[in-house]
Amino acid sequence: MVKLEEVVDEEFMREQDGPLDEDDWDTDSESDTSSIFSGPPPESLSERLSALQDMIPASTRRSLSSKYAATTSWLKSGLLLGGKTLWVVSTSALLLGVPWALAYSEEQMIVEQERAEMMNQRAQSEVC
């Protein structure tokens, strides 16, 4: 069977430093802790990121930078090519499609007029 024995730490047994006279120790009044701890100094996000650059090795930073540059370059050229393609397709549709649609609608109107005339002629020939 295992027997447990408590080992007392000497740091806990030592008397703590503090004021000897009770008058010097004011615990009743509310103390202003802002003068003791004011927090970290205000800094911007860019300052924080620039401070973190030492954590990443230079070779990794160069690699990430080149990949980012290549990706943005591909994205820019893709958007530029897409915009030019969209411009060509839309202007071609307007220049070729609108006149064709107008001509097609005129032809449909002429076909409808011819049908109406043929029906009128048939109706007149049957009446006579």
Kinemage of the C-alpha trace (Angstrom):
@kinemage 1
@onewidth
@group {chain A} dominant
@subgroup {mainchain}
@vectorlist {calphas} color= white
{ca met a 1} P 0.000 0.000 0.000
{ca val a 2} L 1.131 3.528 -0.793
{ca lys a 3} L 1.482 6.035 1.988
{ca leu a 4} L 1.148 9.736 1.140
{ca glu a 5} L 3.180 12.268 3.032
{ca glu a 6} L 2.550 16.009 2.874
{ca val a 7} L 5.612 18.092 2.119
{ca val a 8} L 5.323 21.709 3.300
{ca asp a 9} L 6.838 24.314 1.051
{ca glu a 10} L 9.111 26.746 2.904
{ca glu a 11} L 7.870 29.681 0.814
{ca phe a 12} L 4.425 29.339 2.347
{ca met a 13} L 5.798 29.280 5.870
{ca arg a 14} L 7.903 32.413 5.387
{ca glu a 15} L 6.463 35.682 6.737
{ca gln a 16} L 5.467 38.124 4.016
{ca asp a 17} L 6.966 41.556 3.662
{ca gly a 18} L 4.618 44.399 4.344
{ca pro a 19} L 4.181 47.534 6.395
{ca leu a 20} L 5.037 47.165 10.034
{ca asp a 21} L 2.713 49.872 11.234
{ca glu a 22} L -1.016 49.390 10.583
{ca asp a 23} L -1.492 53.136 9.951
{ca asp a 24} L 0.537 52.971 6.742
{ca trp a 25} L -1.749 50.306 5.271
{ca asp a 26} L -5.033 51.827 4.087
{ca thr a 27} L -7.509 49.131 3.065
{ca asp a 28} L -10.740 51.050 3.647
{ca ser a 29} L -10.425 53.661 0.927
{ca glu a 30} L -10.895 52.886 -2.726
{ca ser a 31} L -7.554 52.923 -4.421
{ca asp a 32} L -6.892 54.141 -7.934
{ca thr a 33} L -5.403 51.200 -9.811
{ca ser a 34} L -5.132 53.069 -13.095
{ca ser a 35} L -1.883 54.662 -11.943
{ca ile a 36} L -0.431 51.236 -11.150
{ca phe a 37} L -1.460 49.444 -14.348
{ca ser a 38} L -2.365 51.483 -17.359
{ca gly a 39} L -2.320 48.613 -19.867
{ca pro a 40} L -0.301 48.252 -23.023
{ca pro a 41} L 0.415 51.393 -24.977
{ca pro a 42} L -2.003 52.017 -27.858
{ca glu a 43} L -0.736 50.672 -31.155
{ca ser a 44} L -2.240 50.213 -34.579
{ca leu a 45} L -2.781 46.957 -36.443
{ca ser a 46} L 0.026 47.748 -38.889
{ca glu a 47} L 2.457 48.265 -35.998
{ca arg a 48} L 1.460 44.905 -34.532
{ca leu a 49} L 1.886 43.145 -37.873
{ca ser a 50} L 5.254 44.746 -38.497
{ca ala a 51} L 6.381 43.594 -35.051
{ca leu a 52} L 5.370 40.026 -35.938
{ca gln a 53} L 7.509 39.889 -39.073
{ca asp a 54} L 10.523 38.718 -37.074
{ca met a 55} L 8.663 35.543 -36.154
{ca ile a 56} L 8.463 34.440 -39.802
{ca pro a 57} L 11.773 33.602 -41.530
{ca ala a 58} L 12.834 35.802 -44.427
{ca ser a 59} L 12.695 32.948 -46.956
{ca thr a 60} L 9.084 32.193 -46.003
{ca arg a 61} L 8.169 35.881 -46.239
{ca arg a 62} L 9.754 36.111 -49.702
{ca ser a 63} L 7.891 32.989 -50.811
{ca leu a 64} L 4.560 34.289 -49.501
{ca ser a 65} L 5.177 37.676 -51.075
{ca ser a 66} L 5.968 36.188 -54.488
{ca lys a 67} L 2.893 33.928 -54.339
{ca tyr a 68} L 0.710 36.885 -53.371
{ca ala a 69} L 2.149 38.981 -56.206
{ca ala a 70} L 1.622 36.170 -58.734
{ca thr a 71} L -1.956 35.599 -57.564
{ca thr a 72} L -2.869 39.275 -57.750
{ca ser a 73} L -1.234 39.537 -61.177
{ca trp a 74} L -3.261 36.589 -62.489
{ca leu a 75} L -6.424 37.986 -60.966
{ca lys a 76} L -5.881 41.443 -62.460
{ca ser a 77} L -5.154 40.057 -65.921
{ca gly a 78} L -8.146 37.728 -65.718
{ca leu a 79} L -10.463 40.571 -64.766
{ca leu a 80} L -9.001 42.783 -67.487
{ca leu a 81} L -9.443 40.072 -70.131
{ca gly a 82} L -12.960 39.319 -68.880
{ca gly a 83} L -13.920 42.983 -69.062
{ca lys a 84} L -12.593 43.344 -72.606
{ca thr a 85} L -14.388 40.154 -73.670
{ca leu a 86} L -17.633 41.361 -72.141
{ca trp a 87} L -17.252 44.687 -73.968
{ca val a 88} L -16.712 42.969 -77.345
{ca val a 89} L -19.645 40.591 -76.857
{ca ser a 90} L -22.063 43.300 -75.715
{ca thr a 91} L -21.180 45.786 -78.469
{ca ser a 92} L -21.332 43.026 -81.098
{ca ala a 93} L -24.741 41.977 -79.814
{ca leu a 94} L -25.971 45.551 -80.005
{ca leu a 95} L -24.510 46.256 -83.452
{ca leu a 96} L -25.633 42.967 -84.993
{ca gly a 97} L -28.565 41.881 -82.865
{ca val a 98} L -30.678 45.049 -82.820
{ca pro a 99} L -30.809 45.481 -86.628
{ca trp a 100} L -31.531 41.759 -87.071
{ca ala a 101} L -34.365 41.903 -84.520
{ca leu a 102} L -35.889 44.943 -86.262
{ca ala a 103} L -35.667 43.265 -89.671
{ca tyr a 104} L -37.187 40.066 -88.295
{ca ser a 105} L -40.125 41.914 -86.750
{ca glu a 106} L -40.767 43.781 -90.030
{ca glu a 107} L -40.733 40.491 -91.923
{ca gln a 108} L -43.225 39.001 -89.454
{ca met a 109} L -45.521 41.989 -89.951
{ca ile a 110} L -45.352 41.576 -93.744
{ca val a 111} L -46.151 37.838 -93.463
{ca glu a 112} L -49.162 38.646 -91.224
{ca gln a 113} L -50.423 41.270 -93.716
{ca glu a 114} L -50.123 38.768 -96.577
{ca arg a 115} L -52.099 36.181 -94.591
{ca ala a 116} L -54.793 38.738 -93.807
{ca glu a 117} L -55.059 39.685 -97.508
{ca met a 118} L -55.277 36.001 -98.519
{ca met a 119} L -58.074 35.427 -95.982
{ca asn a 120} L -59.926 38.518 -97.263
{ca gln a 121} L -59.623 37.309 -100.864
{ca arg a 122} L -60.936 33.855 -99.907
{ca ala a 123} L -63.810 35.387 -97.989
{ca gln a 124} L -64.728 37.619 -100.962
{ca ser a 125} L -64.466 34.738 -103.458
{ca glu a 126} L -66.784 32.589 -101.299
{ca val a 127} L -69.348 35.372 -100.954
{ca cys a 128} L -69.566 35.936 -104.661
